[in-house]
Amino acid sequence: MAGRDLVSIATIMAILGGTAGFILSDHYSNASDTALSANAAESELSASPPSSVTETANLPDNEPRLETVVLEKGSNLMATLTAAGLERSVAFNAIEALRDVYNPRKLRAGQEFDLVYASDVDGDSDLFDTLRFQPDPETVVLVSRTDDGFTASSDKVALTPVRNVSSGVIDQSLFLAAEKNGMPLSVLMELIELYSYEVDFQRDIQPGDSFEVMFEELRNESGERVRYGDVVYASMTLSGNNVRLYSYKDSNGDIDFYNQKGESYRRALMRTPINGARLSSGFGARKHPILGFTKMHKGVDFAAPPGTPIFAAGNGTVAKIGRNGGYGNYIRLRHNDSYDTAYAHMKGFAKGLKQGSRVKQGDVIGYVGTTGASTGPHLHFEILKNNTQVNPIKVKMPSGKTLKGDELKTFQAKAEGLRGQYAELSLHNRKVASAE
């Protein structure tokens, strides 16, 4: 067992210190660290009195060998491992262990694998010990040799949040202004979702409006950005009206966004349950595009490409789902005793959704289509109050939580800290930009 422990420690050192992308086939050994010669040991014993302590000679100090192989197009993991020199039975057992934590069928061409070989107890041959790879930047998968075969594990890479900022003035559209000022697309989408409870992004945004946002970047131990994280502070000035939103964790551990007054900005219902869509038809009387006569349009239409995700406007239960006459594929959600929402002309529904299913605000419930009485791909969206359709753009939404007392004071201090951090990062970015 002592020999096995030495090998395992060396293996771990190789994994932590190995550099992917290189094939290391050299064996390293240090002859000066070999066991005592028989004569030296015999002299030592004759010169010393008998002792209850037994001394054991050191094993040869053979370093593990690291080899990196790549999954070629049209190949598979078994072929890759056997091509690297593993016996088919060994490769098979390692892959079977892998299945406990990762499906090998998900592997794609170009995936790199680190193979670690450790010397056996006699130190005279290579022993395949560990398979290591990262299927994505946030996950490390290990298949390690044990006394009984192989065992597999999957662990998340520790990521550190680092904050960054972006700001700009809107000339033509929010999207173009965000792109011009380096705002990541995922951050822009979250910004739109945050303000969609009160802002109609088709009508309310005008040239000269502006935005500020502070968001997190998640980085690995090497300082490389793995992905973008959450928005923690945002500000939009629309037609001279400034609305600032702050991410805050309350005393119950719940995280939400609040305005300057400590009021939750997340309303019970979203006005626009779809991203990147164009308001193509409003609420009210109109000449029906198919029937040809004037008829009351009891909702709003959002034109968008087929397949665009549609979100639940609020927490609720699926009251109806399926074909519904001229509505085509249709979903109606019951949110509380007063409010329902309806979604029509959908291409299809989210997998697993059925009557009685519970949904949360922002869950994908279906996809834009043109089923039923429709002239093109769009979402027909209705808000019903006491079973009567009301204008989604003008209806006053039920408000959320309001912070009070000590909770409000704590929030205000946190909000001031976020504004200060935004100012510091913004100044830093300007200095870096001017230096370049």
N, C-alpha and C positions, 0 to 999 in steps of 0.2 A: 504493500500500500504506500510505503514511503516513496518508491519510485514513481508511482502513479501521481502522487501529490506534486512531485517536482515537475513532472510533465505538464500537469494542469496549470500550474503557476506560470510556466514558460509560455504556454499557449495563450493565456489571458494577456500576458505582456505583449505577445506578438499581435493580437487583435487590436489592442489599444494603441500600439505604436506603429502598426503596419500602414503603408501608404498605398491606397488603391491605385491601380493603373500600371503597376510595375510587376514583372514576373521575377521573383527572387528564387533562384535555384541553387545558390551557393550554400554549402554546409559550413558552419563555423564550429570550431572546437579549440580548446586550449589545453595542450599537452601538459603544461606545467601544473594544471589543476587535477591531474589524474590521481588515482589512489596511491597510497604509500607502497613502495616496493616490498616484496616479501622479506628481504634481508633487513630493511629498515624496521619493519614491523617486528621482526624476530628479535632485533637488538633492543628495541624499546621494551618488549615484554621481559627480556632477561634482566634489564637494568631496573625495572620497577617491581615493587611488591604486588601481589595479587590484589585486585580491586573489584568491588561489586558493580562498577560501571563498565558497560560493554561499549567499545568504540567501534563505529561502523565506517567503512571506507566510503568516500563520496562517489556518486555515479559520474560518468563522463558528462561534462558540461556541454551538451549539444543543443544549440539553439534551434527553435522551430523554423520551418521553412514556409514562407508565404507565397502563394501563386494566385494570380488573378486571371480568371477566364471570362469570356464573353459569350452570351447566348446569341448565336448567329441566326439570321433570318431563315425560316423554314426548319429550324432545329428544335430540340426540346432539352429539358434539363438532364434526362438520362443520357442522351447522346453527348451532351457537353461534358458531363462528369467522366464518362468512360473514355472520351477522347483525351481527357486530361490525365488518364492513367489509372483511374479507380477501377477496381474489379466490379463487375456488373452487380454482384450480390451486395457489395458495400454501398454502391450508388443507390440500389433499390431500397435498402433499409433506411438510408438517409432521407430519401424522398418520401417514404412512407411516414417517417417521423415528422417531416415538414408539413404534411397534410393536416396535422393537428392544429396548426396555427395559420397556415397559408395555403391557398389553392394553387398548385403549380401551373394550372391552366391559365392563370391570370398573368403569367410571366410574358414579357414582350421582348422582341429582338433588341439587342443592345444592352440588356441587363447584365451588369457585372457581378461576379461572385468571387469572394476571397476564400481560397482553400488553404487551410492551415494544416501542415504535417508536423507531427512530433515524433521524435525517436522513441522506439519501444524501450523496454526496461534494459535490454542488452546494449542499446545504443548503436545497433548496426543496421537498422533499416527504417524507412519512412513509414509512419503510421498516420493515415488520414484521421484528423482529430476534429476539425471544425469547418463548417460552411457558414459564411456570413454574407448577407447582402441587404441592400436597402431598396425595397419596392417603391418607396416614395421618400421624399426628403425628411419626413417626420417619423419614419418607422425603421427599426433595425430588426432583422430576423436572424436568429442563430440556430444552427443544428449542431449539437455537440455530442461527441462519443461518450458513452457511459460503460460501466462494466457489463451491462445487459444489452447494449446496442447503441441507439441514438435517442436523444431527446431534443425537442425544439421549443423555442421561446420567441415571443414577439414583444418588443418594447418600444415605447415612444421616445423619440429624441427630445432631450430637454431644450426648450426654446425660451429665449429671453425677450420680453417685450421692450422695444425701443420706440419712443414717440417721435413723430414727424408731423409737419404741418403743410398746408397748401391754402392758397387764397387767390382770389381773382375778381375781375369785373366782367359782367356778362355783356357782350356786344350783340351776338346773334342768338346763341342758345347756351344753356347751362352746360350741355355736353361739350361743346367746342371750347368754352372757357375753362372747364375742368381739364380737358386734354391739353390745352395750351399751357396751363400752369402745373402740369405734372401730377394731377390727382389720379391715383389708380382707379381703374374701372370699378373694382369691388367696393371701394370707399365711396365713389359717386353713387352707386346703387343703394348703399346704406343711407347716405345723405338724403336721397330722394324718398326712401321709405320712411325716414324719420319725419320729414316735413309733409308727407302725403296726407296726414291726418287733417291738416288745415290748409295746405297750399294746392291749388289747381295748377299744375306745371304747364298746362297748355295756355292758360289765360292770365295767371297772376304774375308771371315773370316778364319783365320789361328790360330793354337796353338801359344800362347804367346800374342795374341791380348788382349786388356783390355777395360774396360768400367767404367764409373762413371755416377751416376744419382742422382738427388735431386728431390723429389716428395712430394706431400702433403698428409697428413692423415686428414680426417675430423672427428672431435670428438664432442660428445654431452656435455651437461653441467656437467655430471659426469666424464668427461675425458675419456670416453670409445670410442674406435675407431669404427665408424659406417661404414665407407668405405674408400677406397683410392681415392685420388683426382688426379690432373693433374701433369705431369712432368713439372718442371720449369727450369731445367738445365740438360744437358746431354753431355757426352764426350765419344767418341770411338777412340781408337788407333788401326788402321788396317794396318798391315805390315809397322809400323813405321810412318804412316801418321795420325796425330791427327786432329779430327774434333770436335769442341765444338759448341753446340747449346744452345741458350738462348731464353726463352719465354719473349716476349716484347709486351706491349700495346703501339701502336703509338699514335700520336696526334689526330687521328680520332677515337680512341677507339677500333681499330682492333687489335686482338692478333694473333701473328704468331711467328714462330721460325726463328732466324737469326744466321748466323755463325759469326766468329770473325770480319769479314770485314763489318758486317751490311747487308749482302745479305740474302734475304729470302731463306730458305732451302727447302721450299715447292714448288716443281716444278709444271708445268702445268699438268704433267702426272706422275703417279706412274709406276715404272718398274715392280713391283710385286703386283698385285691387290688381293692378297690372303695371309693369315697368316698361318705359320706352314706347308707350302707345300714344296715338293722336286722337284727341276728342273729335269724332267725326259727326256726331249728331247729339244735340242737347235734349233736355226734357221739355215737353210741351207739344202743342199742335203742330203737325207737319204733313206735307204731302207724302204719302207712303210710296217708297221707291218701286214696289212691286204691284200693290193694289191700285195705285194711281189716284186715290182720293185722299182728302185731308182726314187725318186720324190722330188721336192723342197718342203721343210717344211717351210712355210711362216709365222711362229710364233714360240712360245715357249710353252712347255707343263709343267704344274705343277701338279704332282701327289699328291692327298689328299683324305681323306676319303669321301665317299658320304655324301652330305648335308653340307659340309664345306662352309661357306659364301664366296661369291665373291663380291668384291667391285668395284665401279666405279673408274677408274684410274684417272678421272678428272671431273670437272664440264662440263656438256653438255646436249644434247638432245638425246632421244632414236630415232635413224633413222630407225631401223628395229628390230623386235622382233618376234620370233616364230620358227617353223621348217625350216631348211635350208639345205636340202640334207644331205651329209655326215657330215656336221657340227652338225647335230642334233639340239637340242634346242639352239638357237643362239640369241645374242644381239649385235647390232652395235650402238655405241655412236658417235655422231658428237660433237667435242669439240670446233673447230673453223674452219676457212676457209681452214686450212692446215691439221689438225690432226683429225683422227678417231681412235677408238679402237674397237676390236671385241672379243667376248667371246663365246666359243663353247662347245658342248657336255654337256650342263648343265642339271641337274636333273629337275630343274624348275626355275621359275622367282619369283622375289619379288612381293608380293601382291600389286595389283593396278597399276603395271607398264604396259605401253602401248606405242605405237608409238606416239611420240610427247611429252612424259613425260619429265620433267626437273629433272636432278639428280645432286647431289653435290659430289665432290670428297670424297670417303670413304663411300658413301651410299651403303648398300647391294642391289645388283641388281639381284642376283640369287644364286644358290647352285650347288656345284660340282656334276656331274653325269657321265654317260657313254653312252649318247644317240648318235645316228648317227654312223659313221664309227669309232668306238672306241673299244679298247681291255680291258679297265679298267677305273675306275673313275679318271678323271683328268680334268683340265681346259686347253683348248687350247686358248692362248692369242695372239692377233695380235695388232700391232700399224701400222696404215696406214698414210703415209705422202703424200699428194696430190694424194690420192687414190691408192697408191702403198705400199705394205707391206715392212716394214723395220725391222731390228733386234732390238727388245725391249731392249736387254742388252747393245747394243753399241750406239744406237741413242742418239744424244745430245738433251737433253730435253730443251724446252723453259724455260728460267729462270723467277723467280718471282720478287718481289719488292726489290729495293736497297735503304737503308737509306742514306740521305745526309744532309750536313750542321748541323744545331742545333739539328735536329732529331738524327743524327748519334752520336753527342756528348752525348746527353741524353742517348741513348742506351748503349754506351760504359761505362758510369758511372754505369748504372744498371747492366751491365754484370760483371763489376768488383765487385760489391756488391754481386751478386749471387755466384761468385767464392769464395769470402771471407766467405760467409755463409756456403758454402759446406765444406770448409776446417775446420771451427769451429765444425760443426756437425760431420764430419768424425773423428776428434780428440776426441770429446766427446764420440762417440760410441766405439772407441778403448779403452778409459779409462774404460768405463763401462764393456766391454768384459774382460779386464785384471783383473778387480776387482772381477769378478765372477769366 
